[in-house]
Amino acid sequence: MQPPLEPWVAKIGAFLLGKLAEDDFIAASVVTDHDKDQGQHCEAWYYAGMKCLLSGDKKAAADDFGQCLDTKQAGFTEYILAKAELKALGIGN
C-alpha cells in the first residue's frame, strides 16, 4: 500500500492534470513558513510555466519562468530548470 501524498505534491499533481486552475495553484503555494513558501512558489511558477510552454504559449511560459527566478531559490531544481527554459526561449543568459 502506497502512503498518501504530501498535500503540496498532491496539489502539483492536481494542477498538472487540469484539476486545479493556475491562479488557485499559485495561491495554494502560499504557506506561513517563509522558507517553505518561497520554495513552493518557485516550484509553482516553474510548473505553471511548463504547462504554458507545453500548450504553446511561450509568452506566458516566459512570464511564469521569470516569476520562478524572482523567488531567488537557486537551490531548487525547478529554479535551475526555469533558467534553462528561459535560455532555450532566447531570454536570459
N, CA, C and O atoms as a Tinker XYZ file with bonds, in Angstrom:
   372  protein
     1  N      0.840000   -1.185000    0.000000    73     2
     2  CA     0.000000    0.000000    0.000000    64     1     3
     3  C      0.881000    1.243000    0.000000    63     2     4     5
     4  O      1.833000    1.341000    0.774000    81     3
     5  N      0.559000    2.176000   -0.861000    73     3     6
     6  CA     1.323000    3.415000   -1.013000    64     5     7
     7  C      0.846000    4.451000    0.003000    63     6     8     9
     8  O     -0.358000    4.614000    0.201000    81     7
     9  N      1.796000    5.164000    0.658000    73     7    10
    10  CA     1.384000    6.201000    1.615000    64     9    11
    11  C      0.716000    7.363000    0.887000    63    10    12    13
    12  O      0.962000    7.575000   -0.301000    81    11
    13  N     -0.132000    8.120000    1.596000    73    11    14
    14  CA    -0.787000    9.269000    0.949000    64    13    15
    15  C      0.240000   10.323000    0.557000    63    14    16    17
    16  O      1.284000   10.452000    1.197000    81    15
    17  N     -0.061000   11.070000   -0.492000    73    15    18
    18  CA     0.834000   12.125000   -0.956000    64    17    19
    19  C      0.849000   13.288000    0.025000    63    18    20    21
    20  O     -0.154000   13.587000    0.674000    81    19
    21  N      2.000000   13.934000    0.122000    73    19    22
    22  CA     2.096000   15.183000    0.876000    64    21    23
    23  C      1.125000   16.163000    0.213000    63    22    24    25
    24  O      1.007000   16.166000   -1.013000    81    23
    25  N      0.430000   16.994000    0.992000    73    23    26
    26  CA    -0.581000   17.894000    0.398000    64    25    27
    27  C     -0.054000   18.749000   -0.756000    63    26    28    29
    28  O     -0.754000   18.917000   -1.754000    81    27
    29  N      1.154000   19.288000   -0.645000    73    27    30
    30  CA     1.677000   20.130000   -1.721000    64    29    31
    31  C      1.908000   19.312000   -2.991000    63    30    32    33
    32  O      1.594000   19.770000   -4.090000    81    31
    33  N      2.448000   18.122000   -2.846000    73    31    34
    34  CA     2.690000   17.249000   -4.002000    64    33    35
    35  C      1.349000   16.891000   -4.665000    63    34    36    37
    36  O      1.260000   16.821000   -5.890000    81    35
    37  N      0.339000   16.671000   -3.869000    73    35    38
    38  CA    -0.991000   16.373000   -4.416000    64    37    39
    39  C     -1.530000   17.566000   -5.213000    63    38    40    41
    40  O     -2.185000   17.382000   -6.238000    81    39
    41  N     -1.255000   18.784000   -4.743000    73    39    42
    42  CA    -1.706000   19.984000   -5.473000    64    41    43
    43  C     -0.961000   20.126000   -6.803000    63    42    44    45
    44  O     -1.556000   20.516000   -7.808000    81    43
    45  N      0.332000   19.812000   -6.813000    73    43    46
    46  CA     1.087000   19.833000   -8.075000    64    45    47
    47  C      0.446000   18.860000   -9.059000    63    46    48    49
    48  O      0.212000   19.198000  -10.219000    81    47
    49  N      0.169000   17.657000   -8.586000    73    47    50
    50  CA    -0.466000   16.656000   -9.445000    64    49    51
    51  C     -1.816000   17.117000   -9.963000    63    50    52    53
    52  O     -2.124000   16.950000  -11.143000    81    51
    53  N     -2.620000   17.696000   -9.085000    73    51    54
    54  CA    -3.941000   18.178000   -9.492000    64    53    55
    55  C     -3.816000   19.270000  -10.555000    63    54    56    57
    56  O     -4.585000   19.296000  -11.515000    81    55
    57  N     -2.853000   20.164000  -10.384000    73    55    58
    58  CA    -2.644000   21.232000  -11.364000    64    57    59
    59  C     -2.228000   20.651000  -12.712000    63    58    60    61
    60  O     -2.784000   21.010000  -13.750000    81    59
    61  N     -1.251000   19.756000  -12.689000    73    59    62
    62  CA    -0.759000   19.184000  -13.945000    64    61    63
    63  C     -1.820000   18.359000  -14.660000    63    62    64    65
    64  O     -1.798000   18.241000  -15.885000    81    63
    65  N     -2.736000   17.794000  -13.905000    73    63    66
    66  CA    -3.815000   17.005000  -14.504000    64    65    67
    67  C     -5.019000   17.847000  -14.913000    63    66    68    69
    68  O     -6.008000   17.316000  -15.418000    81    67
    69  N     -4.935000   19.172000  -14.694000    73    67    70
    70  CA    -6.018000   20.053000  -15.093000    64    69    71
    71  C     -7.171000   20.117000  -14.097000    63    70    72    73
    72  O     -8.254000   20.601000  -14.427000    81    71
    73  N     -6.942000   19.634000  -12.893000    73    71    74
    74  CA    -7.993000   19.639000  -11.875000    64    73    75
    75  C     -7.911000   20.852000  -10.956000    63    74    76    77
    76  O     -8.748000   21.017000  -10.068000    81    75
    77  N     -6.903000   21.705000  -11.163000    73    75    78
    78  CA    -6.704000   22.903000  -10.352000    64    77    79
    79  C     -6.234000   24.014000  -11.285000    63    78    80    81
    80  O     -5.243000   23.853000  -11.997000    81    79
    81  N     -6.941000   25.134000  -11.282000    73    79    82
    82  CA    -6.598000   26.267000  -12.148000    64    81    83
    83  C     -5.275000   26.890000  -11.707000    63    82    84    85
    84  O     -4.885000   26.777000  -10.545000    81    83
    85  N     -4.583000   27.553000  -12.650000    73    83    86
    86  CA    -3.284000   28.149000  -12.340000    64    85    87
    87  C     -3.374000   29.145000  -11.180000    63    86    88    89
    88  O     -2.542000   29.104000  -10.274000    81    87
    89  N     -4.355000   30.027000  -11.194000    73    87    90
    90  CA    -4.484000   31.002000  -10.108000    64    89    91
    91  C     -4.644000   30.310000   -8.756000    63    90    92    93
    92  O     -4.040000   30.723000   -7.766000    81    91
    93  N     -5.459000   29.258000   -8.717000    73    91    94
    94  CA    -5.669000   28.518000   -7.474000    64    93    95
    95  C     -4.400000   27.770000   -7.062000    63    94    96    97
    96  O     -4.093000   27.663000   -5.875000    81    95
    97  N     -3.675000   27.261000   -8.039000    73    95    98
    98  CA    -2.426000   26.552000   -7.774000    64    97    99
    99  C     -1.385000   27.503000   -7.174000    63    98   100   101
   100  O     -0.742000   27.172000   -6.179000    81    99
   101  N     -1.224000   28.668000   -7.774000    73    99   102
   102  CA    -0.268000   29.653000   -7.253000    64   101   103
   103  C     -0.686000   30.070000   -5.844000    63   102   104   105
   104  O      0.156000   30.170000   -4.952000    81   103
   105  N     -1.970000   30.312000   -5.642000    73   103   106
   106  CA    -2.466000   30.693000   -4.313000    64   105   107
   107  C     -2.222000   29.579000   -3.295000    63   106   108   109
   108  O     -1.931000   29.853000   -2.131000    81   107
   109  N     -2.339000   28.336000   -3.729000    73   107   110
   110  CA    -2.124000   27.201000   -2.823000    64   109   111
   111  C     -0.662000   27.056000   -2.407000    63   110   112   113
   112  O     -0.357000   26.377000   -1.426000    81   111
   113  N      0.237000   27.690000   -3.149000    73   111   114
   114  CA     1.662000   27.572000   -2.820000    64   113   115
   115  C      2.057000   28.473000   -1.653000    63   114   116   117
   116  O      3.182000   28.398000   -1.159000    81   115
   117  N      1.131000   29.323000   -1.215000    73   115   118
   118  CA     1.402000   30.235000   -0.099000    64   117   119
   119  C      1.247000   29.486000    1.224000    63   118   120   121
   120  O      0.215000   28.870000    1.492000    81   119
   121  N      2.292000   29.554000    2.041000    73   119   122
   122  CA     2.259000   28.974000    3.389000    64   121   123
   123  C      2.843000   29.989000    4.362000    63   122   124   125
   124  O      3.468000   30.963000    3.942000    81   123
   125  N      2.646000   29.770000    5.644000    73   123   126
   126  CA     3.125000   30.738000    6.632000    64   125   127
   127  C      4.627000   30.648000    6.879000    63   126   128   129
   128  O      5.236000   31.634000    7.294000    81   127
   129  N      5.234000   29.497000    6.637000    73   127   130
   130  CA     6.676000   29.325000    6.809000    64   129   131
   131  C      7.371000   29.972000    5.605000    63   130   132   133
   132  O      7.267000   29.459000    4.491000    81   131
   133  N      8.080000   31.096000    5.814000    73   131   134
   134  CA     8.673000   31.871000    4.720000    64   133   135
   135  C      9.589000   31.027000    3.836000    63   134   136   137
   136  O      9.495000   31.115000    2.612000    81   135
   137  N     10.468000   30.213000    4.415000    73   135   138
   138  CA    11.390000   29.408000    3.605000    64   137   139
   139  C     10.634000   28.402000    2.738000    63   138   140   141
   140  O     10.922000   28.257000    1.550000    81   139
   141  N      9.681000   27.721000    3.328000    73   139   142
   142  CA     8.900000   26.751000    2.564000    64   141   143
   143  C      8.038000   27.457000    1.530000    63   142   144   145
   144  O      7.866000   26.963000    0.415000    81   143
   145  N      7.491000   28.623000    1.904000    73   143   146
   146  CA     6.653000   29.395000    0.987000    64   145   147
   147  C      7.423000   29.740000   -0.281000    63   146   148   149
   148  O      6.909000   29.554000   -1.384000    81   147
   149  N      8.632000   30.234000   -0.141000    73   147   150
   150  CA     9.420000   30.594000   -1.317000    64   149   151
   151  C      9.739000   29.364000   -2.157000    63   150   152   153
   152  O      9.747000   29.433000   -3.386000    81   151
   153  N     10.000000   28.254000   -1.505000    73   151   154
   154  CA    10.273000   27.026000   -2.247000    64   153   155
   155  C      9.065000   26.572000   -3.035000    63   154   156   157
   156  O      9.181000   26.196000   -4.202000    81   155
   157  N      7.906000   26.607000   -2.403000    73   155   158
   158  CA     6.688000   26.197000   -3.094000    64   157   159
   159  C      6.328000   27.182000   -4.191000    63   158   160   161
   160  O      5.830000   26.778000   -5.242000    81   159
   161  N      6.572000   28.473000   -3.967000    73   159   162
   162  CA     6.324000   29.465000   -5.027000    64   161   163
   163  C      7.237000   29.190000   -6.220000    63   162   164   165
   164  O      6.802000   29.262000   -7.370000    81   163
   165  N      8.477000   28.882000   -5.950000    73   163   166
   166  CA     9.426000   28.555000   -7.012000    64   165   167
   167  C      8.913000   27.370000   -7.820000    63   166   168   169
   168  O      8.883000   27.410000   -9.050000    81   167
   169  N      8.516000   26.329000   -7.127000    73   167   170
   170  CA     8.005000   25.137000   -7.811000    64   169   171
   171  C      6.725000   25.460000   -8.584000    63   170   172   173
   172  O      6.563000   25.046000   -9.731000    81   171
   173  N      5.819000   26.203000   -7.946000    73   171   174
   174  CA     4.537000   26.515000   -8.591000    64   173   175
   175  C      4.738000   27.280000   -9.890000    63   174   176   177
   176  O      4.136000   26.946000  -10.911000    81   175
   177  N      5.580000   28.301000   -9.855000    73   175   178
   178  CA     5.802000   29.091000  -11.073000    64   177   179
   179  C      6.473000   28.262000  -12.160000    63   178   180   181
   180  O      6.167000   28.435000  -13.340000    81   179
   181  N      7.383000   27.365000  -11.785000    73   179   182
   182  CA     8.022000   26.517000  -12.789000    64   181   183
   183  C      6.985000   25.613000  -13.462000    63   182   184   185
   184  O      6.919000   25.545000  -14.689000    81   183
   185  N      6.176000   24.918000  -12.652000    73   183   186
   186  CA     5.186000   24.002000  -13.235000    64   185   187
   187  C      4.139000   24.757000  -14.047000    63   186   188   189
   188  O      3.676000   24.268000  -15.077000    81   187
   189  N      3.768000   25.939000  -13.587000    73   187   190
   190  CA     2.837000   26.763000  -14.370000    64   189   191
   191  C      3.472000   27.114000  -15.715000    63   190   192   193
   192  O      2.814000   27.052000  -16.754000    81   191
   193  N      4.749000   27.480000  -15.691000    73   191   194
   194  CA     5.456000   27.807000  -16.923000    64   193   195
   195  C      5.549000   26.630000  -17.876000    63   194   196   197
   196  O      5.359000   26.779000  -19.083000    81   195
   197  N      5.841000   25.460000  -17.327000    73   195   198
   198  CA     5.942000   24.274000  -18.187000    64   197   199
   199  C      4.600000   23.939000  -18.825000    63   198   200   201
   200  O      4.539000   23.556000  -19.993000    81   199
   201  N      3.536000   24.085000  -18.061000    73   199   202
   202  CA     2.209000   23.791000  -18.610000    64   201   203
   203  C      1.890000   24.761000  -19.752000    63   202   204   205
   204  O      1.338000   24.358000  -20.775000    81   203
   205  N      2.237000   26.032000  -19.574000    73   203   206
   206  CA     2.036000   27.027000  -20.643000    64   205   207
   207  C      2.892000   26.689000  -21.858000    63   206   208   209
   208  O      2.425000   26.737000  -22.997000    81   207
   209  N      4.142000   26.351000  -21.599000    73   207   210
   210  CA     5.055000   26.030000  -22.697000    64   209   211
   211  C      4.549000   24.831000  -23.500000    63   210   212   213
   212  O      4.565000   24.845000  -24.731000    81   211
   213  N      4.107000   23.813000  -22.800000    73   211   214
   214  CA     3.615000   22.609000  -23.479000    64   213   215
   215  C      2.330000   22.865000  -24.253000    63   214   216   217
   216  O      2.015000   22.137000  -25.194000    81   215
   217  N      1.586000   23.898000  -23.860000    73   215   218
   218  CA     0.364000   24.236000  -24.604000    64   217   219
   219  C      0.645000   25.221000  -25.738000    63   218   220   221
   220  O     -0.262000   25.597000  -26.479000    81   219
   221  N      1.920000   25.639000  -25.869000    73   219   222
   222  CA     2.309000   26.520000  -26.962000    64   221   223
   223  C      2.328000   28.001000  -26.638000    63   222   224   225
   224  O      2.601000   28.819000  -27.516000    81   223
   225  N      2.042000   28.359000  -25.398000    73   223   226
   226  CA     2.016000   29.774000  -25.005000    64   225   227
   227  C      3.380000   30.171000  -24.438000    63   226   228   229
   228  O      3.587000   30.172000  -23.225000    81   227
   229  N      4.299000   30.507000  -25.333000    73   227   230
   230  CA     5.673000   30.811000  -24.931000    64   229   231
   231  C      5.775000   32.085000  -24.103000    63   230   232   233
   232  O      6.610000   32.169000  -23.202000    81   231
   233  N      4.939000   33.074000  -24.393000    73   231   234
   234  CA     4.993000   34.323000  -23.629000    64   233   235
   235  C      4.590000   34.091000  -22.178000    63   234   236   237
   236  O      5.283000   34.528000  -21.259000    81   235
   237  N      3.467000   33.402000  -21.972000    73   235   238
   238  CA     3.023000   33.101000  -20.605000    64   237   239
   239  C      4.046000   32.220000  -19.895000    63   238   240   241
   240  O      4.298000   32.394000  -18.703000    81   239
   241  N      4.637000   31.273000  -20.629000    73   239   242
   242  CA     5.663000   30.407000  -20.040000    64   241   243
   243  C      6.852000   31.239000  -19.580000    63   242   244   245
   244  O      7.352000   31.055000  -18.470000    81   243
   245  N      7.303000   32.155000  -20.431000    73   243   246
   246  CA     8.440000   33.006000  -20.074000    64   245   247
   247  C      8.114000   33.866000  -18.854000    63   246   248   249
   248  O      8.961000   34.054000  -17.981000    81   247
   249  N      6.897000   34.383000  -18.795000    73   247   250
   250  CA     6.473000   35.180000  -17.630000    64   249   251
   251  C      6.517000   34.335000  -16.357000    63   250   252   253
   252  O      7.021000   34.781000  -15.326000    81   251
   253  N      5.989000   33.119000  -16.435000    73   251   254
   254  CA     5.970000   32.235000  -15.267000    64   253   255
   255  C      7.387000   31.824000  -14.862000    63   254   256   257
   256  O      7.705000   31.786000  -13.674000    81   255
   257  N      8.232000   31.518000  -15.840000    73   255   258
   258  CA     9.618000   31.156000  -15.517000    64   257   259
   259  C     10.339000   32.339000  -14.867000    63   258   260   261
   260  O     11.146000   32.156000  -13.956000    81   259
   261  N     10.042000   33.546000  -15.339000    73   259   262
   262  CA    10.616000   34.745000  -14.723000    64   261   263
   263  C     10.175000   34.884000  -13.272000    63   262   264   265
   264  O     10.973000   35.242000  -12.406000    81   263
   265  N      8.891000   34.598000  -13.009000    73   263   266
   266  CA     8.385000   34.630000  -11.630000    64   265   267
   267  C      9.106000   33.590000  -10.778000    63   266   268   269
   268  O      9.399000   33.833000   -9.607000    81   267
   269  N      9.387000   32.446000  -11.362000    73   267   270
   270  CA    10.133000   31.401000  -10.659000    64   269   271
   271  C     11.508000   31.929000  -10.250000    63   270   272   273
   272  O     11.928000   31.755000   -9.106000    81   271
   273  N     12.203000   32.570000  -11.179000    73   271   274
   274  CA    13.533000   33.107000  -10.876000    64   273   275
   275  C     13.454000   34.241000   -9.862000    63   274   276   277
   276  O     14.387000   34.437000   -9.083000    81   275
   277  N     12.361000   34.986000   -9.860000    73   275   278
   278  CA    12.186000   36.077000   -8.899000    64   277   279
   279  C     12.148000   35.585000   -7.453000    63   278   280   281
   280  O     12.367000   36.365000   -6.526000    81   279
   281  N     11.872000   34.294000   -7.257000    73   279   282
   282  CA    11.860000   33.752000   -5.887000    64   281   283
   283  C     13.269000   33.641000   -5.319000    63   282   284   285
   284  O     13.446000   33.532000   -4.106000    81   283
   285  N     14.269000   33.669000   -6.194000    73   283   286
   286  CA    15.687000   33.585000   -5.799000    64   285   287
   287  C     16.024000   32.280000   -5.071000    63   286   288   289
   288  O     16.949000   32.243000   -4.260000    81   287
   289  N     15.285000   31.227000   -5.357000    73   287   290
   290  CA    15.515000   29.921000   -4.735000    64   289   291
   291  C     16.447000   29.088000   -5.623000    63   290   292   293
   292  O     16.054000   28.048000   -6.153000    81   291
   293  N     17.692000   29.567000   -5.775000    73   291   294
   294  CA    18.652000   28.965000   -6.704000    64   293   295
   295  C     18.994000   27.520000   -6.370000    63   294   296   297
   296  O     19.516000   26.805000   -7.225000    81   295
   297  N     18.718000   27.077000   -5.166000    73   295   298
   298  CA    18.999000   25.699000   -4.782000    64   297   299
   299  C     17.936000   24.711000   -5.226000    63   298   300   301
   300  O     18.125000   23.501000   -5.094000    81   299
   301  N     16.828000   25.202000   -5.747000    73   299   302
   302  CA    15.744000   24.320000   -6.182000    64   301   303
   303  C     15.955000   23.892000   -7.634000    63   302   304   305
   304  O     16.337000   24.694000   -8.485000    81   303
   305  N     15.701000   22.632000   -7.891000    73   303   306
   306  CA    15.804000   22.101000   -9.249000    64   305   307
   307  C     14.918000   22.892000  -10.204000    63   306   308   309
   308  O     15.321000   23.180000  -11.331000    81   307
   309  N     13.727000   23.241000   -9.763000    73   307   310
   310  CA    12.789000   23.980000  -10.612000    64   309   311
   311  C     13.349000   25.346000  -11.003000    63   310   312   313
   312  O     13.108000   25.812000  -12.117000    81   311
   313  N     14.084000   25.986000  -10.115000    73   311   314
   314  CA    14.724000   27.271000  -10.414000    64   313   315
   315  C     15.732000   27.088000  -11.545000    63   314   316   317
   316  O     15.744000   27.853000  -12.510000    81   315
   317  N     16.569000   26.075000  -11.417000    73   315   318
   318  CA    17.597000   25.793000  -12.429000    64   317   319
   319  C     16.947000   25.458000  -13.771000    63   318   320   321
   320  O     17.404000   25.906000  -14.822000    81   319
   321  N     15.880000   24.668000  -13.721000    73   319   322
   322  CA    15.184000   24.302000  -14.953000    64   321   323
   323  C     14.478000   25.505000  -15.588000    63   322   324   325
   324  O     14.446000   25.626000  -16.812000    81   323
   325  N     13.916000   26.388000  -14.772000    73   323   326
   326  CA    13.270000   27.602000  -15.309000    64   325   327
   327  C     14.299000   28.471000  -16.014000    63   326   328   329
   328  O     14.032000   29.027000  -17.080000    81   327
   329  N     15.468000   28.582000  -15.417000    73   327   330
   330  CA    16.547000   29.361000  -16.030000    64   329   331
   331  C     16.932000   28.764000  -17.387000    63   330   332   333
   332  O     17.143000   29.492000  -18.357000    81   331
   333  N     17.019000   27.434000  -17.443000    73   331   334
   334  CA    17.350000   26.758000  -18.700000    64   333   335
   335  C     16.256000   26.947000  -19.747000    63   334   336   337
   336  O     16.547000   27.135000  -20.928000    81   335
   337  N     15.003000   26.898000  -19.312000    73   335   338
   338  CA    13.896000   27.091000  -20.248000    64   337   339
   339  C     13.900000   28.513000  -20.818000    63   338   340   341
   340  O     13.652000   28.709000  -22.007000    81   339
   341  N     14.179000   29.494000  -19.972000    73   339   342
   342  CA    14.262000   30.880000  -20.463000    64   341   343
   343  C     15.386000   31.012000  -21.484000    63   342   344   345
   344  O     15.235000   31.695000  -22.497000    81   343
   345  N     16.495000   30.366000  -21.218000    73   343   346
   346  CA    17.618000   30.409000  -22.172000    64   345   347
   347  C     17.202000   29.752000  -23.507000    63   346   348   349
   348  O     17.520000   30.262000  -24.582000    81   347
   349  N     16.497000   28.627000  -23.420000    73   347   350
   350  CA    16.031000   27.940000  -24.627000    64   349   351
   351  C     15.036000   28.803000  -25.413000    63   350   352   353
   352  O     14.952000   28.709000  -26.637000    81   351
   353  N     14.284000   29.642000  -24.693000    73   351   354
   354  CA    13.340000   30.550000  -25.343000    64   353   355
   355  C     14.038000   31.806000  -25.869000    63   354   356   357
   356  O     13.403000   32.662000  -26.485000    81   355
   357  N     15.346000   31.910000  -25.624000    73   355   358
   358  CA    16.092000   33.069000  -26.098000    64   357   359
   359  C     16.022000   34.246000  -25.147000    63   358   360   361
   360  O     16.295000   35.381000  -25.538000    81   359
   361  N     15.657000   33.984000  -23.898000    73   359   362
   362  CA    15.545000   35.033000  -22.884000    64   361   363
   363  C     16.540000   34.716000  -21.780000    63   362   364   365
   364  O     16.580000   33.586000  -21.293000    81   363
   365  N     17.315000   35.657000  -21.393000    73   363   366
   366  CA    18.291000   35.422000  -20.327000    64   365   367
   367  C     19.579000   34.814000  -20.868000    63   366   368   369
   368  O     19.733000   34.587000  -22.069000    81   367
   369  N     20.494000   34.560000  -19.944000    73   367   370
   370  CA    21.786000   34.004000  -20.361000    64   369   371
   371  C     22.088000   32.702000  -19.702000    63   370   372
   372  O     23.139000   32.112000  -19.953000    81   371
